Amino acid sequence: MKHLIFSIVLVFFALACKDSGTTDESTKIITSNYWKLDRFTDISGRTLSQNELNSQAQGIFGFDFEFRDDNVTRGRDRVTKQIVNAGTWYLKSENKILDIQIIGFGGEFKVLELSKSKLVLQAENNKFISVGSTINLELVPSL
């Protein structure tokens, strides 16, 4: 009887200690480092020139973005390394949408590519260029 009670307690303890906050591969990749904007492109892959972008879009080039495990995202000035603003981020719709809520850079972005070396987000009806069209934001790790 003692062995049965001990076994039940041991099984209960093992189940209670199981990590319920499992992190999927997409979350591991996005939180592994800081990301910097490499370029804006149209949907055909053509790089958008600086004069096609508004000042808000141009300003994003000066930041490194951190996506932390606790769903906090922070924008860090690339030169001074100081945190300029922060907000939240969530992967939604089976990791196909990245919802970012940070001052000056927010919205739901379609995830086109996510690898250790590249993160491509698509913004529909965006505010980054004067015409409300679909553009891609290509981010790379900031070393």
TORMARVEX-10654 format. One line per 4 residues: their letters; for each residue x, y, z of N, C-alpha, C. Coordinates in pm, 1 decimal, padded with zeros to 6 digits. Layout:
a	X Y Z X Y Z X Y Z | ...
This chain:
mkhl	00082.1 -00118.8 00000.0 00000.0 00000.0 00000.0 00087.1 00126.2 00000.0 | 00196.1 00122.0 00075.8 00286.4 00236.0 00079.8 00345.4 00263.0 -00058.3 | 00376.9 00154.3 -00130.4 00434.1 00169.4 -00264.2 00333.0 00231.8 -00360.4 | 00207.2 00195.8 -00346.3 00102.2 00251.3 -00431.8 00084.2 00400.1 -00405.6
ifsi	00079.5 00437.9 -00280.7 00064.3 00579.5 -00244.8 00187.0 00657.7 -00291.4 | 00304.8 00601.2 -00270.5 00427.8 00666.1 -00314.9 00427.5 00684.5 -00467.1 | 00383.4 00583.0 -00539.2 00377.9 00589.1 -00685.6 00279.8 00696.1 -00731.9 | 00164.9 00704.6 -00668.1 00065.1 00805.0 -00704.8 00119.1 00945.0 -00678.3
vlvf	00181.8 00963.7 -00562.9 00239.1 01093.9 -00528.7 00349.6 01129.8 -00628.7 | 00432.0 01034.1 -00664.4 00541.1 01057.7 -00758.4 00486.5 01097.4 -00896.2 | 00384.0 01028.2 -00944.4 00322.8 01060.1 -01073.6 00258.8 01198.7 -01067.7 | 00186.4 01228.0 -00960.0 00124.1 01358.8 -00945.3 00229.2 01469.6 -00945.6
fala	00338.9 01447.7 -00872.7 00446.3 01545.9 -00865.5 00509.9 01567.0 -01002.7 | 00533.0 01458.1 -01074.8 00593.4 01468.1 -01207.8 00504.1 01545.9 -01303.2 | 00375.1 01521.9 -01297.8 00282.8 01593.6 -01385.1 00270.1 01739.9 -01345.6 | 00273.7 01767.6 -01218.3 00262.0 01905.3 -01170.5 00384.5 01987.4 -01208.1
ckds	00499.8 01924.4 -01218.1 00623.7 01995.1 -01249.1 00649.4 02006.5 -01398.4 | 00567.1 01946.9 -01479.6 00586.1 01952.0 -01623.4 00574.4 02096.2 -01671.2 | 00663.7 02138.3 -01758.9 00664.1 02274.5 -01811.9 00549.7 02291.4 -01909.6 | 00450.6 02371.0 -01871.4 00335.3 02392.1 -01957.5 00359.8 02505.6 -02056.4
gttd	00461.8 02586.7 -02034.6 00490.8 02698.6 -02123.7 00589.9 02661.1 -02231.2 | 00557.8 02564.3 -02310.0 00648.8 02521.5 -02414.8 00662.6 02631.6 -02519.2 | 00781.3 02644.3 -02570.9 00811.0 02744.3 -02671.3 00828.4 02674.3 -02804.8 | 00753.4 02719.3 -02904.5 00765.6 02656.6 -03034.9 00887.1 02711.9 -03109.5
estk	00919.3 02650.8 -03221.4 01040.2 02686.6 -03296.3 01035.3 02831.4 -03346.8 | 00919.8 02877.9 -03391.5 00908.5 03015.9 -03440.6 00940.8 03116.2 -03331.0 | 00889.4 03091.8 -03211.8 00917.7 03181.5 -03098.8 01066.3 03177.9 -03063.5 | 01126.2 03059.9 -03066.4 01269.5 03049.3 -03037.7 01352.0 03130.9 -03136.6
iits	01314.3 03124.8 -03263.8 01389.3 03197.6 -03365.7 01373.9 03348.1 -03347.7 | 01251.5 03393.4 -03330.8 01227.6 03538.7 -03324.7 01286.1 03601.1 -03198.1 | 01296.4 03523.2 -03090.8 01350.2 03578.5 -02965.7 01500.7 03555.1 -02949.7 | 01563.2 03494.6 -03047.1 01704.7 03457.0 -03032.9 01801.4 03574.4 -03044.2
nywk	01758.5 03685.7 -03103.9 01849.4 03799.2 -03117.4 01772.4 03926.7 -03148.4 | 01843.2 04036.6 -03159.5 01784.8 04161.9 -03204.7 01771.7 04156.4 -03357.0 | 01671.9 04226.6 -03409.8 01648.8 04232.1 -03554.0 01657.8 04376.7 -03600.2 | 01715.2 04397.8 -03719.4 01720.1 04531.8 -03778.1 01657.3 04526.7 -03916.5
ldrf	01596.6 04636.3 -03955.5 01535.6 04645.1 -04086.6 01645.6 04656.1 -04190.9 | 01644.9 04565.5 -04285.9 01743.3 04566.4 -04393.5 01691.3 04646.4 -04512.1 | 01562.3 04624.8 -04546.8 01504.0 04699.1 -04657.8 01353.2 04681.5 -04662.2 | 01287.5 04776.5 -04728.5 01146.7 04766.6 -04763.3 01141.0 04723.1 -04909.4
tdis	01048.7 04632.6 -04942.7 01030.8 04593.1 -05082.0 00882.2 04595.8 -05116.4 | 00855.5 04601.9 -05247.0 00717.4 04582.1 -05288.9 00694.8 04431.0 -05298.3 | 00575.7 04389.0 -05335.3 00545.5 04245.9 -05333.6 00622.0 04167.8 -05440.7 | 00678.9 04238.3 -05538.5 00759.0 04169.1 -05640.2 00904.8 04154.9 -05597.2
grtl	00941.6 04217.6 -05484.5 01078.7 04208.2 -05434.4 01166.3 04327.8 -05467.0 | 01112.6 04426.9 -05535.9 01189.4 04546.2 -05569.9 01211.3 04630.7 -05444.1 | 01335.8 04666.6 -05418.4 01368.0 04750.6 -05303.5 01310.8 04890.6 -05323.7 | 01242.6 04940.7 -05221.5 01186.5 05075.4 -05226.6 01295.1 05176.5 -05191.1
sqne	01300.5 05284.2 -05265.7 01400.7 05388.1 -05239.6 01355.5 05474.1 -05121.3 | 01449.8 05548.6 -05066.6 01420.9 05634.6 -04951.3 01311.2 05737.2 -04983.0 | 01309.0 05787.7 -05107.6 01208.3 05890.1 -05139.0 01068.9 05831.0 -05158.1 | 01056.4 05698.0 -05158.3 00924.8 05634.1 -05163.7 00868.8 05608.8 -05023.7
lnsq	00951.1 05630.8 -04921.8 00913.3 05603.2 -04783.8 00883.6 05732.7 -04709.7 | 00790.3 05726.3 -04614.7 00766.8 05844.7 -04532.5 00871.3 05850.0 -04420.4 | 00871.4 05957.3 -04343.8 00974.3 05975.2 -04240.3 00965.8 05869.2 -04130.9 | 00844.8 05823.2 -04100.7 00829.2 05717.0 -04000.8 00899.3 05589.5 -04047.5
aqgi	00881.4 05554.8 -04172.7 00945.3 05435.2 -04227.4 01097.1 05450.3 -04229.8 | 01144.9 05566.4 -04268.0 01288.7 05589.7 -04270.6 01349.7 05579.8 -04131.3 | 01273.6 05624.3 -04029.9 01322.2 05619.9 -03892.4 01343.0 05479.1 -03838.6 | 01269.1 05382.5 -03892.0 01280.4 05244.2 -03844.2 01419.2 05187.3 -03871.4
fgfd	01488.0 05239.0 -03974.6 01622.6 05191.2 -04005.4 01720.9 05218.1 -03891.9 | 01689.5 05311.9 -03802.8 01779.1 05346.2 -03693.0 01761.5 05262.8 -03567.5 | 01676.3 05159.0 -03573.5 01646.4 05080.1 -03454.5 01681.8 04932.6 -03470.3 | 01712.8 04872.9 -03358.3 01719.6 04726.9 -03346.0 01596.5 04688.0 -03265.4
fefr	01530.1 04581.5 -03308.3 01408.9 04536.8 -03239.8 01434.6 04406.0 -03167.3 | 01392.3 04402.7 -03042.2 01405.1 04282.5 -02959.5 01265.4 04228.1 -02932.5 | 01249.5 04098.5 -02954.5 01125.0 04029.3 -02923.0 01158.4 03930.4 -02811.8 | 01112.2 03959.4 -02690.9 01148.2 03877.3 -02575.7 01048.8 03764.5 -02553.3
ddnv	01092.4 03662.8 -02476.9 01007.8 03546.9 -02444.2 00879.2 03585.3 -02372.4 | 00881.3 03696.4 -02298.0 00763.3 03737.4 -02221.2 00669.2 03826.7 -02302.5 | 00685.6 03824.9 -02435.1 00603.0 03900.3 -02530.2 00618.8 04051.4 -02519.1 | 00730.5 04094.6 -02466.3 00765.3 04236.3 -02466.7 00855.7 04259.1 -02587.1
trgr	00828.5 04364.2 -02660.4 00917.1 04403.8 -02770.0 00971.5 04542.3 -02739.4 | 01096.9 04562.2 -02776.7 01160.2 04690.8 -02748.3 01235.1 04739.5 -02871.6 | 01228.7 04870.3 -02891.7 01305.1 04934.6 -02997.8 01426.6 05002.0 -02935.7 | 01543.9 04960.7 -02981.2 01669.4 05012.4 -02925.5 01741.4 05094.0 -03032.0
drvt	01781.6 05215.3 -02996.1 01857.3 05298.6 -03088.3 01985.8 05225.8 -03126.6 | 02010.4 05215.4 -03254.8 02124.6 05137.8 -03302.8 02258.4 05199.8 -03263.3 | 02263.7 05331.5 -03247.9 02389.0 05399.1 -03214.7 02412.1 05402.9 -03063.2 | 02314.4 05454.2 -02987.9 02332.8 05471.8 -02843.9 02303.2 05345.7 -02762.8
kqiv	02233.5 05248.8 -02824.6 02192.7 05123.1 -02759.5 02090.4 05145.2 -02647.9 | 02030.6 05263.7 -02642.0 01928.1 05291.1 -02541.8 01791.3 05248.8 -02593.1 | 01708.2 05197.9 -02500.4 01571.8 05159.1 -02535.0 01490.9 05287.2 -02556.6 | 01434.4 05302.6 -02674.7 01359.5 05422.9 -02708.9 01210.7 05403.2 -02682.1
nagt	01158.2 05286.6 -02716.4 01019.1 05257.4 -02684.8 00998.6 05107.2 -02673.2 | 00882.3 05070.2 -02623.8 00854.1 04928.1 -02600.7 00705.5 04902.5 -02619.4 | 00673.3 04776.6 -02627.9 00534.2 04736.6 -02643.8 00523.5 04586.0 -02630.7 | 00429.4 04528.7 -02705.3 00407.6 04383.8 -02698.2 00411.2 04322.9 -02838.6
wylk	00430.0 04192.7 -02840.6 00425.5 04118.1 -02966.0 00364.7 03980.4 -02939.5 | 00294.0 03929.5 -03038.4 00235.4 03796.0 -03029.5 00233.5 03732.7 -03167.7 | 00267.5 03605.5 -03174.8 00246.8 03528.3 -03296.3 00105.5 03474.0 -03291.2 | 00030.3 03491.9 -03399.3 -00109.2 03450.9 -03403.4 -00134.8 03368.1 -03529.2
senk	-00251.8 03307.8 -03534.4 -00296.2 03232.4 -03652.2 -00191.1 03130.5 -03696.8 | -00154.9 03043.3 -03602.7 -00055.7 02937.0 -03629.2 00077.2 02994.3 -03677.6 | 00120.7 03102.7 -03616.1 00248.9 03169.0 -03643.5 00256.0 03232.7 -03781.5 | 00141.6 03263.4 -03840.3 00139.3 03326.7 -03972.2 00121.4 03477.4 -03963.8
ildi	00086.5 03527.6 -03844.8 00066.9 03670.9 -03822.2 00150.3 03712.6 -03701.4 | 00226.2 03821.3 -03716.7 00300.7 03879.4 -03605.1 00231.8 04010.0 -03568.7 | 00171.0 04011.7 -03450.5 00100.1 04128.9 -03400.1 00196.1 04207.4 -03313.3 | 00233.7 04326.0 -03359.3 00328.7 04411.9 -03288.4 00255.3 04538.1 -03245.5
qiig	00263.0 04570.7 -03118.6 00204.3 04694.1 -03066.8 00314.4 04772.2 -02996.5 | 00376.8 04860.2 -03072.8 00483.9 04944.6 -03021.7 00463.6 05083.0 -03082.6 | 00491.8 05187.3 -03009.8 00469.1 05323.0 -03058.8 00549.5 05345.5 -03186.6 | 00481.6 05386.1 -03291.0 00546.6 05415.8 -03417.1 00567.9 05296.2 -03507.8
fgge	00533.9 05177.0 -03460.5 00555.8 05057.1 -03540.9 00461.1 04949.5 -03491.6 | 00337.6 04959.8 -03531.4 00240.1 04865.0 -03480.9 00147.9 04812.4 -03588.4 | 00088.2 04698.9 -03556.6 -00009.2 04639.3 -03645.9 00009.8 04489.9 -03656.5 | -00071.6 04430.4 -03741.7 -00060.5 04287.5 -03767.7 00009.7 04269.1 -03900.8
fkvl	00118.7 04193.9 -03897.5 00201.5 04172.0 -04014.2 00198.7 04023.8 -04051.1 | 00180.1 03996.1 -04178.1 00184.9 03858.8 -04226.3 00331.0 03813.6 -04227.7 | 00358.4 03696.2 -04171.9 00494.4 03642.4 -04169.4 00517.0 03564.3 -04298.4 | 00601.6 03619.3 -04386.0 00631.6 03553.2 -04512.4 00748.9 03457.1 -04498.6
elsk	00845.4 03494.4 -04413.1 00963.3 03410.2 -04392.9 01015.5 03432.1 -04252.0 | 01051.6 03324.1 -04186.8 01112.0 03331.4 -04053.9 01218.9 03224.0 -04045.0 | 01343.0 03269.3 -04041.6 01456.2 03178.7 -04026.2 01556.7 03246.7 -03934.6 | 01662.9 03178.6 -03901.7 01764.0 03237.4 -03813.1 01833.8 03356.7 -03877.2
sklv	01827.3 03366.0 -04010.6 01898.2 03473.1 -04079.7 01807.4 03578.0 -04143.7 | 01674.9 03557.9 -04137.4 01586.6 03653.7 -04204.1 01444.1 03645.2 -04149.2 | 01383.3 03762.0 -04136.0 01242.5 03773.8 -04097.5 01177.2 03869.2 -04197.5 | 01081.1 03817.2 -04273.7 01012.4 03900.1 -04371.9 00866.8 03913.5 -04329.8
lqae	00826.3 04039.3 -04309.3 00689.5 04070.8 -04268.9 00621.0 04148.2 -04380.7 | 00493.9 04122.2 -04400.5 00418.7 04193.1 -04503.3 00314.3 04282.2 -04437.3 | 00313.6 04407.2 -04478.7 00217.2 04505.1 -04427.3 00120.5 04540.7 -04538.2 | -00007.6 04516.8 -04514.8 -00110.3 04553.0 -04611.3 -00171.0 04686.4 -04571.2
nnkf	-00203.0 04767.6 -04670.9 -00259.0 04900.7 -04646.2 -00177.3 04974.0 -04540.5 | -00050.3 04978.8 -04563.6 00044.4 05029.2 -04464.4 00048.9 05181.0 -04459.0 | 00120.3 05229.2 -04358.5 00140.8 05372.6 -04339.3 00285.9 05410.9 -04365.9 | 00365.0 05317.8 -04420.9 00507.9 05342.0 -04437.4 00541.9 05416.1 -04566.4
isvg	00453.6 05408.4 -04663.9 00474.6 05481.5 -04788.2 00349.9 05564.4 -04813.9 | 00361.8 05659.7 -04901.6 00250.5 05751.2 -04922.4 00128.2 05683.3 -04982.1 | 00148.0 05582.8 -05061.7 00035.7 05509.6 -05119.9 00003.8 05390.6 -05030.7 | -00122.4 05367.6 -05000.7 -00162.1 05258.3 -04912.0 -00157.6 05122.8 -04980.6
stin	-00039.4 05077.1 -05013.8 -00025.6 04948.8 -05081.9 00040.4 04846.5 -04989.9 | 00057.6 04726.9 -05040.2 00120.4 04619.4 -04963.5 00271.6 04624.6 -04983.3 | 00345.1 04622.1 -04873.0 00492.0 04619.3 -04880.1 00545.7 04513.3 -04785.1 | 00670.0 04476.8 -04809.1 00739.7 04380.6 -04723.7 00849.3 04451.3 -04645.8
lelv	00866.2 04410.1 -04521.0 00974.9 04458.5 -04437.1 01069.6 04340.7 -04418.2 | 01191.7 04354.2 -04465.5 01289.1 04247.6 -04452.4 01385.3 04282.0 -04338.7 | 01382.5 04199.7 -04235.6 01468.5 04219.5 -04119.3 01574.0 04110.5 -04114.8 | 01691.1 04145.5 -04064.6 01800.7 04052.1 -04047.3 01852.5 04065.8 -03903.9
psl	01922.7 03964.4 -03855.2 01978.5 03977.0 -03719.0 02073.8 04094.7 -03709.2 | 02065.0 04165.6 -03599.2 02154.6 04276.9 -03571.4 02269.0 04224.7 -03487.3 | 02387.6 04228.3 -03543.2 02502.8 04170.2 -03474.0 02579.0 04270.2 -03394.2
